[in-house]
């Protein structure tokens, strides 16, 4: 699978509440994060291809302190509210410092307050404005934000690649199930090591 200027890397959920040791949602994805070495693989991917992607986007999820964006939330969004995750002006909502080196290369797109990175954000406009045809997706949580965003990208006409070793589910079973049985219905599933620079 080729990396070129018509491909974008979409980074979802790389925030302290998921990736820091004291992150309130870190236990939710801990097993899969470690099994897949998600952070190490993602950093390696960016190091190798930071100048090869047409665009690198991060879409942090951030809520106001009273979670007024959520109306009777259920599932993972209710967990976020109950645990106080991703509150604005909190360290938990911050993008992980591991990406600081590429702060000038990663476009941060605000507005995400749900599962889908395309909802209430400028992601689609930015991608189309750059002539992006393929979206490479990395991050968490596989069964929620990754699935929702990948489906949306596909429905909007983008070719979608989900990186199996740069994504994490709530456990290893979920991760393998989605990568083996769900994503292939509308996306390519590749490891980051299978991405190569277009000649």
C-alpha positions as CSV (number, residue, x, y, z in Angstrom):
1,X,0.0,0.0,0.0
2,X,1.5,3.3,-1.1
3,X,2.0,6.5,0.8
4,X,1.8,9.6,-1.4
5,X,0.6,13.2,-1.4
6,X,-2.9,12.1,-2.2
7,X,-3.0,10.1,1.1
8,X,-3.7,11.5,4.5
9,X,-2.9,10.1,8.0
10,X,-5.8,10.6,10.4
11,X,-4.8,10.3,14.1
12,X,-7.8,9.7,16.4
13,X,-7.7,9.8,20.2
14,X,-4.0,10.3,20.8
15,X,-4.8,12.1,24.1
16,X,-3.6,11.7,27.6
17,X,-6.8,10.3,29.0
18,X,-6.1,7.2,26.8
19,X,-2.3,7.1,26.5
20,X,-1.0,8.4,29.8
21,X,-0.5,6.0,32.7
22,X,-2.8,8.1,34.9
23,X,-5.3,8.7,32.0
24,X,-8.9,7.9,33.2
25,X,-9.6,5.8,30.1
26,X,-6.2,4.2,29.8
27,X,-7.5,0.9,31.4
28,X,-10.1,0.7,28.7
29,X,-7.5,0.1,26.0
30,X,-4.4,-0.9,28.0
31,X,-4.4,-4.6,26.8
32,X,-4.7,-3.8,23.1
33,X,-2.3,-0.8,23.3
34,X,0.4,-2.9,24.7
35,X,-0.2,-6.0,22.5
36,X,-0.1,-4.0,19.4
37,X,2.6,-1.5,20.6
38,X,0.3,1.2,19.2
39,X,2.3,4.2,20.3
40,X,5.7,2.9,19.2
41,X,4.3,1.9,15.8
42,X,2.5,5.2,15.3
43,X,5.7,7.2,16.2
44,X,7.7,5.1,13.8
45,X,5.1,5.6,11.1
46,X,5.2,9.4,11.5
47,X,9.0,9.5,11.6
48,X,9.2,7.5,8.4
49,X,6.4,9.2,6.5
50,X,6.0,12.7,7.9
51,X,7.0,14.3,4.6
52,X,5.3,11.7,2.4
53,X,1.7,12.1,3.4
54,X,-0.2,14.9,1.8
55,X,-1.7,15.8,5.2
56,X,-1.5,14.6,8.8
57,X,-4.6,15.4,10.9
58,X,-5.3,14.9,14.6
59,X,-8.9,15.1,15.8
60,X,-8.9,15.3,19.6
61,X,-12.2,14.9,21.4
62,X,-12.9,17.7,23.9
63,X,-15.9,18.4,26.0
64,X,-16.9,21.5,28.0
65,X,-16.7,21.0,31.8
66,X,-20.4,20.3,32.2
67,X,-20.6,18.1,29.1
68,X,-23.4,20.2,27.6
69,X,-22.6,18.7,24.2
70,X,-23.9,15.3,25.3
71,X,-27.7,14.7,25.6
72,X,-28.4,11.6,27.5
73,X,-25.2,9.8,26.4
74,X,-24.9,6.1,26.4
75,X,-22.0,3.7,26.0
76,X,-18.5,5.1,25.8
77,X,-19.7,8.7,25.8
78,X,-21.5,8.1,29.1
79,X,-18.3,6.6,30.4
80,X,-16.4,9.7,29.3
81,X,-18.9,11.9,31.2
82,X,-19.0,9.7,34.3
83,X,-15.2,9.6,34.6
84,X,-14.7,13.3,33.6
85,X,-12.7,12.4,30.5
86,X,-11.5,14.9,27.8
87,X,-12.7,18.0,29.6
88,X,-11.5,21.2,28.1
89,X,-8.6,22.9,29.9
90,X,-7.6,19.6,31.4
91,X,-4.4,17.6,30.8
92,X,-6.5,14.6,29.9
93,X,-7.8,16.2,26.8
94,X,-4.3,17.3,25.6
95,X,-2.7,15.5,22.6
96,X,0.1,13.3,23.9
97,X,3.5,15.1,24.2
98,X,5.1,12.2,22.1
99,X,3.8,14.2,19.1
100,X,5.4,17.5,20.1
101,X,8.3,17.0,17.7
102,X,5.8,17.1,14.8
103,X,3.6,20.0,16.0
104,X,4.3,21.9,12.8
105,X,3.5,18.9,10.7
106,X,0.2,17.7,12.3
107,X,-2.9,19.8,11.7
108,X,-5.1,19.7,14.7
109,X,-8.8,19.8,13.8
110,X,-11.1,20.7,16.7
111,X,-14.8,20.2,17.1
112,X,-15.0,16.4,17.7
113,X,-17.4,15.7,20.5
114,X,-18.6,12.2,19.4
115,X,-17.3,9.0,17.8
116,X,-17.0,10.2,14.2
117,X,-14.0,12.4,13.3
118,X,-15.9,13.8,10.3
119,X,-18.9,15.0,12.4
120,X,-18.8,18.7,13.5
121,X,-15.3,19.1,12.2
122,X,-13.6,20.4,9.1
123,X,-11.9,17.1,8.3
124,X,-13.7,16.4,5.1
125,X,-13.2,20.0,3.8
126,X,-9.4,19.8,4.5
127,X,-9.0,16.4,2.9
128,X,-10.8,17.4,-0.3
129,X,-9.1,20.8,-0.4
130,X,-5.7,19.0,-0.5
131,X,-6.9,16.5,-3.1
132,X,-6.7,13.6,-0.7
133,X,-8.0,10.3,-2.1
134,X,-6.9,7.8,0.5
135,X,-7.3,8.1,4.3
136,X,-5.0,6.1,6.6
137,X,-6.5,5.7,10.1
138,X,-4.7,5.2,13.4
139,X,-5.8,5.5,17.0
140,X,-8.5,4.4,19.5
141,X,-11.0,2.9,20.1
142,X,-11.3,0.4,17.3
143,X,-15.0,-0.5,17.8
144,X,-16.1,3.1,18.3
145,X,-14.2,6.1,16.9
146,X,-12.1,4.1,14.4
147,X,-15.0,2.2,13.1
148,X,-17.3,5.2,12.9
149,X,-14.7,7.4,11.2
150,X,-13.6,4.7,8.8
151,X,-17.1,4.0,7.7
152,X,-17.8,7.7,7.2
153,X,-14.6,8.2,5.2
154,X,-15.6,5.3,3.0
155,X,-19.1,6.7,2.5
156,X,-17.7,10.0,1.5
157,X,-15.7,8.4,-1.3
158,X,-12.3,8.0,0.2
159,X,-10.2,4.9,-0.1
160,X,-9.7,3.8,3.6
161,X,-6.8,2.0,5.1
162,X,-7.1,1.0,8.8
163,X,-3.7,0.3,10.4
164,X,-4.0,-2.9,12.5
165,X,-0.8,-2.2,14.5
166,X,-1.6,1.5,15.1
167,X,-5.1,0.9,16.5
168,X,-6.4,-0.5,19.8
169,X,-9.7,-1.9,20.9
170,X,-11.0,-2.5,24.4
171,X,-9.3,-5.9,24.4
172,X,-7.4,-8.1,22.0
173,X,-10.4,-10.1,20.9
174,X,-12.2,-6.9,19.8
175,X,-9.2,-5.7,17.9
176,X,-8.7,-8.9,16.0
177,X,-12.4,-9.3,15.3
178,X,-12.8,-5.8,13.8
179,X,-9.6,-6.1,11.8
180,X,-10.4,-9.6,10.5
181,X,-14.2,-9.4,10.0
182,X,-15.5,-5.9,10.1
183,X,-13.2,-3.4,8.5
184,X,-12.5,-5.5,5.4
185,X,-16.1,-4.9,4.4
186,X,-15.4,-1.3,3.6
187,X,-11.6,-0.7,4.1
188,X,-8.2,-2.2,3.6
189,X,-6.5,-3.5,6.8
190,X,-2.7,-3.2,6.7
191,X,0.1,-2.9,9.2
192,X,2.1,0.3,9.3
193,X,5.1,-1.7,7.9
194,X,3.2,-2.5,4.8
195,X,3.0,1.2,3.8
196,X,5.6,2.2,1.2
197,X,6.5,5.5,-0.4
198,X,5.1,6.0,-3.9
199,X,7.9,6.4,-6.5
